[in-house]
Amino acid sequence: MLCANHSLGNPDIAFFISTGFGATILILDKDWSLVKSYGGKGKVDGVDTHFFADAQQLKNGNVVVAHWSGHGRADSKKAPQAIEFNQEGAVVWSWHDPKRAGTLHGIEVIE
């Protein structure tokens, strides 16, 4: 999934790209060079990552990602549905409530 113009006015950042089953968010500049990445399959402490879908950069610079963990109704029990990363790439918050929601593929945080 390609999300353009989520850079909060930073001219050095042009694109957010979700790698899906790679469970990584890539932040690229206008020349398609890697600026930063978040997550990674098996590289997120305390979270069994499956599929990173939509992502959004928050006003504080952190990144929130919709985390999809399967098609089945019970798949939302596997892992958090939303994950927030700080600018260093550490998980600072996650939301996991399989009783209230299934797995996510889109997310929009209203600040």
Backbone as XML, in Angstrom:
<?xml version="1.0"?>
<chain id="A" units="angstrom">
  <residue number="1" name="MET">
    <atom name="N" x="0.843" y="-1.156" z="0.000"/>
    <atom name="CA" x="0.000" y="0.000" z="0.000"/>
    <atom name="C" x="0.895" y="1.227" z="0.000"/>
  </residue>
  <residue number="2" name="LEU">
    <atom name="N" x="0.651" y="2.148" z="-0.880"/>
    <atom name="CA" x="1.426" y="3.380" z="-0.986"/>
    <atom name="C" x="0.591" y="4.528" z="-0.452"/>
  </residue>
  <residue number="3" name="CYS">
    <atom name="N" x="1.139" y="5.255" z="0.500"/>
    <atom name="CA" x="0.466" y="6.402" z="1.085"/>
    <atom name="C" x="1.344" y="7.615" z="0.844"/>
  </residue>
  <residue number="4" name="ALA">
    <atom name="N" x="0.917" y="8.512" z="0.006"/>
    <atom name="CA" x="1.733" y="9.687" z="-0.294"/>
    <atom name="C" x="1.320" y="10.868" z="0.571"/>
  </residue>
  <residue number="5" name="ASN">
    <atom name="N" x="2.254" y="11.799" z="0.743"/>
    <atom name="CA" x="1.999" y="13.073" z="1.417"/>
    <atom name="C" x="1.540" y="12.922" z="2.854"/>
  </residue>
  <residue number="6" name="HIS">
    <atom name="N" x="2.089" y="11.986" z="3.588"/>
    <atom name="CA" x="1.823" y="11.850" z="5.013"/>
    <atom name="C" x="2.993" y="12.405" z="5.813"/>
  </residue>
  <residue number="7" name="SER">
    <atom name="N" x="3.654" y="13.413" z="5.302"/>
    <atom name="CA" x="4.919" y="13.855" z="5.869"/>
    <atom name="C" x="4.814" y="15.045" z="6.818"/>
  </residue>
  <residue number="8" name="LEU">
    <atom name="N" x="3.620" y="15.527" z="7.073"/>
    <atom name="CA" x="3.416" y="16.663" z="7.976"/>
    <atom name="C" x="4.266" y="17.865" z="7.588"/>
  </residue>
  <residue number="9" name="GLY">
    <atom name="N" x="4.367" y="18.114" z="6.302"/>
    <atom name="CA" x="5.093" y="19.296" z="5.849"/>
    <atom name="C" x="6.588" y="19.120" z="5.721"/>
  </residue>
  <residue number="10" name="ASN">
    <atom name="N" x="7.117" y="17.938" z="6.016"/>
    <atom name="CA" x="8.551" y="17.694" z="5.873"/>
    <atom name="C" x="8.842" y="17.421" z="4.404"/>
  </residue>
  <residue number="11" name="PRO">
    <atom name="N" x="9.532" y="18.341" z="3.715"/>
    <atom name="CA" x="9.775" y="18.162" z="2.282"/>
    <atom name="C" x="10.708" y="16.998" z="1.954"/>
  </residue>
  <residue number="12" name="ASP">
    <atom name="N" x="11.417" y="16.477" z="2.968"/>
    <atom name="CA" x="12.330" y="15.362" z="2.741"/>
    <atom name="C" x="11.610" y="14.019" z="2.690"/>
  </residue>
  <residue number="13" name="ILE">
    <atom name="N" x="10.365" y="13.978" z="3.170"/>
    <atom name="CA" x="9.602" y="12.734" z="3.187"/>
    <atom name="C" x="8.464" y="12.828" z="2.187"/>
  </residue>
  <residue number="14" name="ALA">
    <atom name="N" x="8.419" y="11.896" z="1.251"/>
    <atom name="CA" x="7.400" y="11.941" z="0.215"/>
    <atom name="C" x="6.408" y="10.783" z="0.293"/>
  </residue>
  <residue number="15" name="PHE">
    <atom name="N" x="6.850" y="9.606" z="0.753"/>
    <atom name="CA" x="5.988" y="8.428" z="0.689"/>
    <atom name="C" x="6.117" y="7.554" z="1.922"/>
  </residue>
  <residue number="16" name="PHE">
    <atom name="N" x="4.998" y="6.959" z="2.322"/>
    <atom name="CA" x="4.965" y="5.865" z="3.296"/>
    <atom name="C" x="4.547" y="4.652" z="2.486"/>
  </residue>
  <residue number="17" name="ILE">
    <atom name="N" x="5.272" y="3.568" z="2.611"/>
    <atom name="CA" x="4.920" y="2.343" z="1.895"/>
    <atom name="C" x="4.833" y="1.207" z="2.896"/>
  </residue>
  <residue number="18" name="SER">
    <atom name="N" x="3.721" y="0.502" z="2.866"/>
    <atom name="CA" x="3.549" y="-0.681" z="3.686"/>
    <atom name="C" x="3.972" y="-1.883" z="2.866"/>
  </residue>
  <residue number="19" name="THR">
    <atom name="N" x="4.738" y="-2.774" z="3.471"/>
    <atom name="CA" x="5.203" y="-3.951" z="2.741"/>
    <atom name="C" x="4.284" y="-5.152" z="2.926"/>
  </residue>
  <residue number="20" name="GLY">
    <atom name="N" x="3.119" y="-4.944" z="3.536"/>
    <atom name="CA" x="2.173" y="-6.038" z="3.705"/>
    <atom name="C" x="2.716" y="-7.143" z="4.576"/>
  </residue>
  <residue number="21" name="PHE">
    <atom name="N" x="2.913" y="-8.331" z="3.994"/>
    <atom name="CA" x="3.394" y="-9.479" z="4.768"/>
    <atom name="C" x="4.825" y="-9.312" z="5.264"/>
  </residue>
  <residue number="22" name="GLY">
    <atom name="N" x="5.561" y="-8.336" z="4.754"/>
    <atom name="CA" x="6.879" y="-8.023" z="5.292"/>
    <atom name="C" x="6.785" y="-7.303" z="6.626"/>
  </residue>
  <residue number="23" name="ALA">
    <atom name="N" x="5.576" y="-6.850" z="6.979"/>
    <atom name="CA" x="5.285" y="-6.189" z="8.261"/>
    <atom name="C" x="6.231" y="-5.029" z="8.543"/>
  </residue>
  <residue number="24" name="THR">
    <atom name="N" x="6.464" y="-4.222" z="7.525"/>
    <atom name="CA" x="7.351" y="-3.073" z="7.636"/>
    <atom name="C" x="6.693" y="-1.859" z="7.003"/>
  </residue>
  <residue number="25" name="ILE">
    <atom name="N" x="6.931" y="-0.690" z="7.604"/>
    <atom name="CA" x="6.553" y="0.574" z="6.990"/>
    <atom name="C" x="7.844" y="1.244" z="6.548"/>
  </residue>
  <residue number="26" name="LEU">
    <atom name="N" x="7.915" y="1.595" z="5.277"/>
    <atom name="CA" x="9.084" y="2.278" z="4.720"/>
    <atom name="C" x="8.739" y="3.742" z="4.514"/>
  </residue>
  <residue number="27" name="ILE">
    <atom name="N" x="9.620" y="4.629" z="4.907"/>
    <atom name="CA" x="9.450" y="6.050" z="4.655"/>
    <atom name="C" x="10.523" y="6.447" z="3.658"/>
  </residue>
  <residue number="28" name="LEU">
    <atom name="N" x="10.086" y="6.991" z="2.532"/>
    <atom name="CA" x="10.991" y="7.315" z="1.435"/>
    <atom name="C" x="10.966" y="8.803" z="1.134"/>
  </residue>
  <residue number="29" name="ASP">
    <atom name="N" x="12.070" y="9.306" z="0.609"/>
    <atom name="CA" x="12.100" y="10.697" z="0.162"/>
    <atom name="C" x="11.594" y="10.788" z="-1.265"/>
  </residue>
  <residue number="30" name="LYS">
    <atom name="N" x="11.569" y="11.991" z="-1.819"/>
    <atom name="CA" x="11.013" y="12.198" z="-3.162"/>
    <atom name="C" x="11.807" y="11.496" z="-4.252"/>
  </residue>
  <residue number="31" name="ASP">
    <atom name="N" x="13.044" y="11.094" z="-3.945"/>
    <atom name="CA" x="13.878" y="10.354" z="-4.899"/>
    <atom name="C" x="13.796" y="8.845" z="-4.673"/>
  </residue>
  <residue number="32" name="TRP">
    <atom name="N" x="12.866" y="8.411" z="-3.840"/>
    <atom name="CA" x="12.618" y="7.005" z="-3.512"/>
    <atom name="C" x="13.752" y="6.382" z="-2.698"/>
  </residue>
  <residue number="33" name="SER">
    <atom name="N" x="14.519" y="7.204" z="-2.006"/>
    <atom name="CA" x="15.561" y="6.690" z="-1.118"/>
    <atom name="C" x="14.961" y="6.471" z="0.265"/>
  </residue>
  <residue number="34" name="LEU">
    <atom name="N" x="15.407" y="5.412" z="0.926"/>
    <atom name="CA" x="14.896" y="5.080" z="2.253"/>
    <atom name="C" x="15.364" y="6.102" z="3.278"/>
  </residue>
  <residue number="35" name="VAL">
    <atom name="N" x="14.408" y="6.686" z="4.009"/>
    <atom name="CA" x="14.705" y="7.614" z="5.094"/>
    <atom name="C" x="14.684" y="6.865" z="6.415"/>
  </residue>
  <residue number="36" name="LYS">
    <atom name="N" x="13.674" y="5.998" z="6.598"/>
    <atom name="CA" x="13.497" y="5.279" z="7.853"/>
    <atom name="C" x="12.553" y="4.111" z="7.613"/>
  </residue>
  <residue number="37" name="SER">
    <atom name="N" x="12.621" y="3.104" z="8.469"/>
    <atom name="CA" x="11.652" y="2.003" z="8.406"/>
    <atom name="C" x="11.208" y="1.648" z="9.818"/>
  </residue>
  <residue number="38" name="TYR">
    <atom name="N" x="10.004" y="1.102" z="9.902"/>
    <atom name="CA" x="9.416" y="0.703" z="11.175"/>
    <atom name="C" x="8.934" y="-0.731" z="11.073"/>
  </residue>
  <residue number="39" name="GLY">
    <atom name="N" x="9.117" y="-1.480" z="12.151"/>
    <atom name="CA" x="8.615" y="-2.845" z="12.205"/>
    <atom name="C" x="9.553" y="-3.824" z="11.549"/>
  </residue>
  <residue number="40" name="GLY">
    <atom name="N" x="8.955" y="-4.803" z="10.878"/>
    <atom name="CA" x="9.696" y="-5.874" z="10.234"/>
    <atom name="C" x="9.205" y="-7.211" z="10.740"/>
  </residue>
  <residue number="41" name="LYS">
    <atom name="N" x="9.104" y="-8.174" z="9.855"/>
    <atom name="CA" x="8.642" y="-9.503" z="10.234"/>
    <atom name="C" x="9.570" y="-10.089" z="11.284"/>
  </residue>
  <residue number="42" name="GLY">
    <atom name="N" x="9.018" y="-10.365" z="12.458"/>
    <atom name="CA" x="9.809" y="-10.942" z="13.539"/>
    <atom name="C" x="10.761" y="-9.975" z="14.211"/>
  </residue>
  <residue number="43" name="LYS">
    <atom name="N" x="10.668" y="-8.674" z="13.903"/>
    <atom name="CA" x="11.607" y="-7.699" z="14.452"/>
    <atom name="C" x="10.947" y="-6.697" z="15.390"/>
  </residue>
  <residue number="44" name="VAL">
    <atom name="N" x="9.758" y="-6.989" z="15.860"/>
    <atom name="CA" x="9.058" y="-6.077" z="16.752"/>
    <atom name="C" x="8.919" y="-6.760" z="18.106"/>
  </residue>
  <residue number="45" name="ASP">
    <atom name="N" x="9.616" y="-6.215" z="19.096"/>
    <atom name="CA" x="9.596" y="-6.810" z="20.434"/>
    <atom name="C" x="8.187" y="-6.871" z="20.997"/>
  </residue>
  <residue number="46" name="GLY">
    <atom name="N" x="7.793" y="-8.043" z="21.417"/>
    <atom name="CA" x="6.508" y="-8.218" z="22.074"/>
    <atom name="C" x="5.307" y="-8.305" z="21.155"/>
  </residue>
  <residue number="47" name="VAL">
    <atom name="N" x="5.493" y="-8.207" z="19.841"/>
    <atom name="CA" x="4.372" y="-8.268" z="18.906"/>
    <atom name="C" x="4.667" y="-9.298" z="17.825"/>
  </residue>
  <residue number="48" name="ASP">
    <atom name="N" x="3.755" y="-10.250" z="17.655"/>
    <atom name="CA" x="3.855" y="-11.224" z="16.573"/>
    <atom name="C" x="3.267" y="-10.575" z="15.329"/>
  </residue>
  <residue number="49" name="THR">
    <atom name="N" x="4.124" y="-10.013" z="14.476"/>
    <atom name="CA" x="3.652" y="-9.252" z="13.322"/>
    <atom name="C" x="3.227" y="-10.168" z="12.181"/>
  </residue>
  <residue number="50" name="HIS">
    <atom name="N" x="2.151" y="-9.742" z="11.496"/>
    <atom name="CA" x="1.604" y="-10.523" z="10.388"/>
    <atom name="C" x="1.629" y="-9.731" z="9.081"/>
  </residue>
  <residue number="51" name="PHE">
    <atom name="N" x="0.864" y="-8.626" z="9.031"/>
    <atom name="CA" x="0.685" y="-7.875" z="7.792"/>
    <atom name="C" x="0.444" y="-6.419" z="8.155"/>
  </residue>
  <residue number="52" name="PHE">
    <atom name="N" x="1.336" y="-5.525" z="7.725"/>
    <atom name="CA" x="1.133" y="-4.096" z="7.958"/>
    <atom name="C" x="0.369" y="-3.514" z="6.788"/>
  </residue>
  <residue number="53" name="ALA">
    <atom name="N" x="-0.750" y="-2.895" z="7.090"/>
    <atom name="CA" x="-1.592" y="-2.287" z="6.068"/>
    <atom name="C" x="-1.373" y="-0.772" z="6.078"/>
  </residue>
  <residue number="54" name="ASP">
    <atom name="N" x="-2.426" y="-0.004" z="6.257"/>
    <atom name="CA" x="-2.360" y="1.452" z="6.225"/>
    <atom name="C" x="-1.517" y="1.995" z="7.375"/>
  </residue>
  <residue number="55" name="ALA">
    <atom name="N" x="-0.887" y="3.141" z="7.156"/>
    <atom name="CA" x="-0.093" y="3.786" z="8.196"/>
    <atom name="C" x="-0.309" y="5.287" z="8.150"/>
  </residue>
  <residue number="56" name="GLN">
    <atom name="N" x="-0.058" y="5.922" z="9.283"/>
    <atom name="CA" x="-0.216" y="7.369" z="9.387"/>
    <atom name="C" x="0.858" y="7.926" z="10.303"/>
  </residue>
  <residue number="57" name="GLN">
    <atom name="N" x="1.441" y="9.052" z="9.895"/>
    <atom name="CA" x="2.378" y="9.731" z="10.781"/>
    <atom name="C" x="1.595" y="10.740" z="11.620"/>
  </residue>
  <residue number="58" name="LEU">
    <atom name="N" x="1.835" y="10.719" z="12.927"/>
    <atom name="CA" x="1.161" y="11.619" z="13.849"/>
    <atom name="C" x="1.905" y="12.949" z="13.952"/>
  </residue>
  <residue number="59" name="LYS">
    <atom name="N" x="1.265" y="13.932" z="14.551"/>
    <atom name="CA" x="1.882" y="15.255" z="14.704"/>
    <atom name="C" x="3.189" y="15.205" z="15.480"/>
  </residue>
  <residue number="60" name="ASN">
    <atom name="N" x="3.308" y="14.244" z="16.405"/>
    <atom name="CA" x="4.539" y="14.131" z="17.194"/>
    <atom name="C" x="5.641" y="13.369" z="16.458"/>
  </residue>
  <residue number="61" name="GLY">
    <atom name="N" x="5.378" y="12.936" z="15.228"/>
    <atom name="CA" x="6.369" y="12.220" z="14.429"/>
    <atom name="C" x="6.277" y="10.712" z="14.530"/>
  </residue>
  <residue number="62" name="ASN">
    <atom name="N" x="5.507" y="10.207" z="15.484"/>
    <atom name="CA" x="5.320" y="8.760" z="15.603"/>
    <atom name="C" x="4.496" y="8.243" z="14.436"/>
  </residue>
  <residue number="63" name="VAL">
    <atom name="N" x="4.536" y="6.927" z="14.234"/>
    <atom name="CA" x="3.804" y="6.283" z="13.149"/>
    <atom name="C" x="2.854" y="5.244" z="13.733"/>
  </residue>
  <residue number="64" name="VAL">
    <atom name="N" x="1.592" y="5.284" z="13.287"/>
    <atom name="CA" x="0.593" y="4.304" z="13.685"/>
    <atom name="C" x="0.273" y="3.449" z="12.475"/>
  </residue>
  <residue number="65" name="VAL">
    <atom name="N" x="0.186" y="2.135" z="12.693"/>
    <atom name="CA" x="-0.064" y="1.210" z="11.587"/>
    <atom name="C" x="-1.263" y="0.315" z="11.905"/>
  </residue>
  <residue number="66" name="ALA">
    <atom name="N" x="-2.062" y="0.053" z="10.878"/>
    <atom name="CA" x="-3.136" y="-0.941" z="10.971"/>
    <atom name="C" x="-2.492" y="-2.310" z="10.786"/>
  </residue>
  <residue number="67" name="HIS">
    <atom name="N" x="-2.726" y="-3.202" z="11.741"/>
    <atom name="CA" x="-2.079" y="-4.516" z="11.747"/>
    <atom name="C" x="-3.122" y="-5.594" z="11.490"/>
  </residue>
  <residue number="68" name="TRP">
    <atom name="N" x="-3.048" y="-6.202" z="10.327"/>
    <atom name="CA" x="-3.972" y="-7.251" z="9.915"/>
    <atom name="C" x="-3.379" y="-8.603" z="10.282"/>
  </residue>
  <residue number="69" name="SER">
    <atom name="N" x="-4.185" y="-9.483" z="10.881"/>
    <atom name="CA" x="-3.642" y="-10.779" z="11.300"/>
    <atom name="C" x="-4.439" y="-11.970" z="10.783"/>
  </residue>
  <residue number="70" name="GLY">
    <atom name="N" x="-5.248" y="-11.763" z="9.749"/>
    <atom name="CA" x="-5.926" y="-12.894" z="9.131"/>
    <atom name="C" x="-7.368" y="-12.614" z="8.752"/>
  </residue>
  <residue number="71" name="HIS">
    <atom name="N" x="-7.923" y="-13.511" z="7.939"/>
    <atom name="CA" x="-9.289" y="-13.362" z="7.421"/>
    <atom name="C" x="-10.361" y="-13.837" z="8.396"/>
  </residue>
  <residue number="72" name="GLY">
    <atom name="N" x="-10.031" y="-14.800" z="9.222"/>
    <atom name="CA" x="-11.033" y="-15.422" z="10.082"/>
    <atom name="C" x="-11.438" y="-14.562" z="11.258"/>
  </residue>
  <residue number="73" name="ARG">
    <atom name="N" x="-12.633" y="-14.809" z="11.763"/>
    <atom name="CA" x="-13.162" y="-14.044" z="12.891"/>
    <atom name="C" x="-12.238" y="-14.129" z="14.115"/>
  </residue>
  <residue number="74" name="ALA">
    <atom name="N" x="-11.665" y="-15.271" z="14.360"/>
    <atom name="CA" x="-10.797" y="-15.459" z="15.529"/>
    <atom name="C" x="-9.381" y="-14.928" z="15.308"/>
  </residue>
  <residue number="75" name="ASP">
    <atom name="N" x="-9.047" y="-14.555" z="14.080"/>
    <atom name="CA" x="-7.688" y="-14.086" z="13.798"/>
    <atom name="C" x="-7.336" y="-12.803" z="14.541"/>
  </residue>
  <residue number="76" name="SER">
    <atom name="N" x="-8.332" y="-12.019" z="14.906"/>
    <atom name="CA" x="-8.051" y="-10.781" z="15.639"/>
    <atom name="C" x="-7.522" y="-11.056" z="17.040"/>
  </residue>
  <residue number="77" name="LYS">
    <atom name="N" x="-7.620" y="-12.299" z="17.494"/>
    <atom name="CA" x="-7.079" y="-12.661" z="18.807"/>
    <atom name="C" x="-5.563" y="-12.837" z="18.776"/>
  </residue>
  <residue number="78" name="LYS">
    <atom name="N" x="-4.982" y="-12.984" z="17.583"/>
    <atom name="CA" x="-3.560" y="-13.301" z="17.436"/>
    <atom name="C" x="-2.606" y="-12.184" z="17.849"/>
  </residue>
  <residue number="79" name="ALA">
    <atom name="N" x="-2.997" y="-10.948" z="17.595"/>
    <atom name="CA" x="-2.050" y="-9.842" z="17.783"/>
    <atom name="C" x="-2.797" y="-8.510" z="17.831"/>
  </residue>
  <residue number="80" name="PRO">
    <atom name="N" x="-2.117" y="-7.455" z="18.250"/>
    <atom name="CA" x="-2.761" y="-6.140" z="18.284"/>
    <atom name="C" x="-3.277" y="-5.708" z="16.909"/>
  </residue>
  <residue number="81" name="GLN">
    <atom name="N" x="-4.369" y="-4.967" z="16.925"/>
    <atom name="CA" x="-4.941" y="-4.472" z="15.677"/>
    <atom name="C" x="-4.310" y="-3.157" z="15.226"/>
  </residue>
  <residue number="82" name="ALA">
    <atom name="N" x="-3.751" y="-2.398" z="16.156"/>
    <atom name="CA" x="-3.072" y="-1.145" z="15.829"/>
    <atom name="C" x="-1.800" y="-1.057" z="16.662"/>
  </residue>
  <residue number="83" name="ILE">
    <atom name="N" x="-0.749" y="-0.512" z="16.044"/>
    <atom name="CA" x="0.544" y="-0.390" z="16.714"/>
    <atom name="C" x="1.090" y="1.007" z="16.444"/>
  </residue>
  <residue number="84" name="GLU">
    <atom name="N" x="1.603" y="1.657" z="17.491"/>
    <atom name="CA" x="2.256" y="2.952" z="17.329"/>
    <atom name="C" x="3.745" y="2.795" z="17.605"/>
  </residue>
  <residue number="85" name="PHE">
    <atom name="N" x="4.551" y="3.337" z="16.691"/>
    <atom name="CA" x="6.003" y="3.339" z="16.826"/>
    <atom name="C" x="6.483" y="4.755" z="17.085"/>
  </residue>
  <residue number="86" name="ASN">
    <atom name="N" x="7.481" y="4.904" z="17.982"/>
    <atom name="CA" x="8.083" y="6.224" z="18.141"/>
    <atom name="C" x="9.102" y="6.434" z="17.027"/>
  </residue>
  <residue number="87" name="GLN">
    <atom name="N" x="9.737" y="7.582" z="17.016"/>
    <atom name="CA" x="10.653" y="7.913" z="15.922"/>
    <atom name="C" x="11.906" y="7.044" z="15.899"/>
  </residue>
  <residue number="88" name="GLU">
    <atom name="N" x="12.174" y="6.360" z="17.011"/>
    <atom name="CA" x="13.315" y="5.439" z="17.063"/>
    <atom name="C" x="12.918" y="4.029" z="16.633"/>
  </residue>
  <residue number="89" name="GLY">
    <atom name="N" x="11.635" y="3.802" z="16.397"/>
    <atom name="CA" x="11.171" y="2.498" z="15.941"/>
    <atom name="C" x="10.674" y="1.574" z="17.034"/>
  </residue>
  <residue number="90" name="ALA">
    <atom name="N" x="10.626" y="2.056" z="18.270"/>
    <atom name="CA" x="10.131" y="1.231" z="19.379"/>
    <atom name="C" x="8.606" y="1.335" z="19.479"/>
  </residue>
  <residue number="91" name="VAL">
    <atom name="N" x="7.977" y="0.254" z="19.897"/>
    <atom name="CA" x="6.535" y="0.258" z="20.106"/>
    <atom name="C" x="6.242" y="1.035" z="21.382"/>
  </residue>
  <residue number="92" name="VAL">
    <atom name="N" x="5.399" y="2.059" z="21.257"/>
    <atom name="CA" x="5.026" y="2.855" z="22.435"/>
    <atom name="C" x="3.577" y="2.613" z="22.850"/>
  </residue>
  <residue number="93" name="TRP">
    <atom name="N" x="2.803" y="2.019" z="21.964"/>
    <atom name="CA" x="1.390" y="1.792" z="22.243"/>
    <atom name="C" x="0.858" y="0.782" z="21.240"/>
  </residue>
  <residue number="94" name="SER">
    <atom name="N" x="-0.052" y="-0.034" z="21.687"/>
    <atom name="CA" x="-0.769" y="-0.907" z="20.760"/>
    <atom name="C" x="-2.189" y="-1.077" z="21.267"/>
  </residue>
  <residue number="95" name="TRP">
    <atom name="N" x="-3.080" y="-1.394" z="20.370"/>
    <atom name="CA" x="-4.481" y="-1.615" z="20.718"/>
    <atom name="C" x="-4.856" y="-3.026" z="20.297"/>
  </residue>
  <residue number="96" name="HIS">
    <atom name="N" x="-5.403" y="-3.788" z="21.247"/>
    <atom name="CA" x="-5.788" y="-5.168" z="20.981"/>
    <atom name="C" x="-7.084" y="-5.454" z="21.716"/>
  </residue>
  <residue number="97" name="ASP">
    <atom name="N" x="-8.166" y="-5.500" z="20.974"/>
    <atom name="CA" x="-9.476" y="-5.750" z="21.557"/>
    <atom name="C" x="-10.304" y="-6.578" z="20.574"/>
  </residue>
  <residue number="98" name="PRO">
    <atom name="N" x="-10.054" y="-7.903" z="20.514"/>
    <atom name="CA" x="-10.742" y="-8.741" z="19.542"/>
    <atom name="C" x="-12.243" y="-8.871" z="19.773"/>
  </residue>
  <residue number="99" name="LYS">
    <atom name="N" x="-12.724" y="-8.504" z="20.952"/>
    <atom name="CA" x="-14.172" y="-8.541" z="21.189"/>
    <atom name="C" x="-14.877" y="-7.378" z="20.507"/>
  </residue>
  <residue number="100" name="ARG">
    <atom name="N" x="-14.184" y="-6.247" z="20.372"/>
    <atom name="CA" x="-14.803" y="-5.051" z="19.796"/>
    <atom name="C" x="-14.528" y="-4.882" z="18.307"/>
  </residue>
  <residue number="101" name="ALA">
    <atom name="N" x="-13.467" y="-5.509" z="17.797"/>
    <atom name="CA" x="-13.110" y="-5.310" z="16.384"/>
    <atom name="C" x="-12.317" y="-6.492" z="15.855"/>
  </residue>
  <residue number="102" name="GLY">
    <atom name="N" x="-12.401" y="-6.668" z="14.558"/>
    <atom name="CA" x="-11.589" y="-7.673" z="13.883"/>
    <atom name="C" x="-10.235" y="-7.079" z="13.531"/>
  </residue>
  <residue number="103" name="THR">
    <atom name="N" x="-9.531" y="-7.745" z="12.638"/>
    <atom name="CA" x="-8.231" y="-7.219" z="12.226"/>
    <atom name="C" x="-8.443" y="-6.013" z="11.317"/>
  </residue>
  <residue number="104" name="LEU">
    <atom name="N" x="-7.477" y="-5.102" z="11.307"/>
    <atom name="CA" x="-7.611" y="-3.842" z="10.573"/>
    <atom name="C" x="-6.780" y="-3.833" z="9.303"/>
  </residue>
  <residue number="105" name="HIS">
    <atom name="N" x="-7.281" y="-3.112" z="8.287"/>
    <atom name="CA" x="-6.444" y="-2.825" z="7.124"/>
    <atom name="C" x="-6.406" y="-1.342" z="6.830"/>
  </residue>
  <residue number="106" name="GLY">
    <atom name="N" x="-7.156" y="-0.566" z="7.567"/>
    <atom name="CA" x="-7.122" y="0.882" z="7.443"/>
    <atom name="C" x="-7.119" y="1.517" z="8.821"/>
  </residue>
  <residue number="107" name="ILE">
    <atom name="N" x="-6.513" y="2.693" z="8.899"/>
    <atom name="CA" x="-6.477" y="3.399" z="10.179"/>
    <atom name="C" x="-6.366" y="4.889" z="9.915"/>
  </residue>
  <residue number="108" name="GLU">
    <atom name="N" x="-7.054" y="5.668" z="10.757"/>
    <atom name="CA" x="-6.914" y="7.123" z="10.723"/>
    <atom name="C" x="-7.084" y="7.631" z="12.140"/>
  </residue>
  <residue number="109" name="VAL">
    <atom name="N" x="-6.034" y="8.226" z="12.654"/>
    <atom name="CA" x="-6.055" y="8.779" z="14.002"/>
    <atom name="C" x="-6.454" y="10.244" z="13.879"/>
  </residue>
  <residue number="110" name="ILE">
    <atom name="N" x="-7.458" y="10.644" z="14.627"/>
    <atom name="CA" x="-7.885" y="12.043" z="14.619"/>
    <atom name="C" x="-7.226" y="12.722" z="15.811"/>
  </residue>
  <residue number="111" name="GLU">
    <atom name="N" x="-6.399" y="13.699" z="15.511"/>
    <atom name="CA" x="-5.645" y="14.371" z="16.585"/>
    <atom name="C" x="-6.263" y="15.708" z="16.901"/>
  </residue>
</chain>
